[in-house]
Amino acid sequence: MVKPPIVHQAGLLRRIGGGITTTDWAWIGQIAGQQLFYPPNVAGWDDTRWLDTATYRGRWIAVQRLLRDNHLDPAKPPAGLPADAAGLLARALSFWRNPALSSSTHAALLRFAQAALHDAKGAKWKQAQYPVLIENALRHLIAVSPDVQTS
């Protein structure tokens, strides 16, 4: 069962100990297909239509907004940042308090991190900044993964 947009957003905020600090969530919820207190009709929202190409974009934007205040700065990498794909994935999962992921989702995220790190081998600046950028990307990809959007 796909989580309604507001449930997905609230769950992500809860995972990182965040709260509602902006009115952005109102318009983001609308883009994701659920404007609170304004259902499409008296029957409420159609729970079978939470994900399509338009509402998925809203979920992507919601995660992007949430991570805006929680991103890592490539110019100031955190101490002890691992330089291997498995370590970066473990840190990104830890950020979200280790949500349960299917083995295929976990493997896809790991392949992404490995490929990005492989690309960094050519230049010194890439070796310094890519681990931070990869962890930021992994945080985003985890939050919009099918495993986190369903219950």
N, C-alpha and C positions, 0 to 999 in steps of 0.2 A: 504494500500500500504506500503510495507516494504521500509524503507529509505535505500538508497545506503550507503555502509560502510563509505565513506568519509563524507557524509552528517550527519550521526549518530555521527561520531567522532567530526566533527566541531561543531555540535549542543551541544554536551556535554562540549567541551572546552568553548564555548560561555556561557553556563549556569553558569560556575564557574568563568568566567572572565579570563580564561586562553588563552594562545596563543601557537603558534608553537615555541617551545624552543629546539627541538631535531629532528634529522633526523629519529628517530625511527618510526615516523608516515608513512614513505614511506614503510618500510617492513611490518609494521602492516597492512597497507591498502592492501598490496598484499596478506597477509594471509587471510584477511577478504573478498577477492575476487575482489578488485578494486585497481589496481596500476595506479595512476594518470598518464595521458599523455601516457599510453600504453594500449589502449583497445585491446581486443582479435582479433578484425578484423575492417574493415573500417566502419562497421555499428555501432560500439561502443559496450557498455556493454549490456548484456541481462538483462533487468530490472526485468524479472520474476524469476531470479535465485540468488537473493541476500542472501537467507538463506538456508543453508543445514548444515550437521553435521561438515563439514570442515570450512566453512566460519563463522559459529557461534563461533567456537573456536577463530577465529581472532577477533571477536567483544569482546569476553571475555578478550582476551589479551589486546585489546585497552583500555578497562575500567581499567584493572589492571595497565597498564602503566600510565594512567591518574591519578589514585588514589595513585600511588606510592609517589607522591610529596604532596599528600593531605590526608594522612592517620592519624588517631589518634594513639598516642603511648600508649599502655596499661600500661606502667610504669609511665606515666604522664597523668592521666585522666584529661580532662578539667573541670574547675570549673562548678558546676551546672549541671553536667551530670545526667539525670534522671535515676532512677533505675527501671522504669516500661516500659513495651513493647511499649505502646502507645506513651510515651514520646520519646523513642529512635527512633521510626519510624518517629515521627514528626520532630526530629532533622535531620534525614537522608534525609527526603523529603525536608526540608529547605535548606540543602546543595546544592541540585539540583534545588533550586528555585521553589519548589512545582509543579512538573510536574503532569499533569492530569493522574490519574490511575483509571482503572476500579475497581469496588467494589470487584471483585474476586481477582485481583492482590493485592489490599490493604489488604484484609482479609488474603491472603496467607503470605504476609510479616509480618503481625501482629502475625499470628500463629507461624511463624518461630521465631520471637523475644520472644514470650511467652515460647515456648519450650526451647529455649536456656537459658533464665533466670531461668526457672524451674530446669534445669540441674545444675545451679550455686548454688543452695541452700545448697549443701553438704559441700562446703569448703570455707573458708574465702578468699583465694586468688582468687577463681572463682568469688565470689561476688564483689571483687574489680576490676578484669580485664575483666570479661565477658561483662559488659555494653559497654566498649570501643570496644571490638572485635565484638560485635553484631552490633554496629552502623557502623563499617567499612564494615561488611558483608552486611548490609542493603543498604549502599551506592552503593555497587557493584551490588547487586541484582536489585535495582531500575533501574540502568543504562542499564542493559541487559534485562530488562523486556520487554515483547511484547508491552506494552503500549508506552514505550519510543522509541522502534525501528520501530514503525509504525507511519504513519501520515494520 
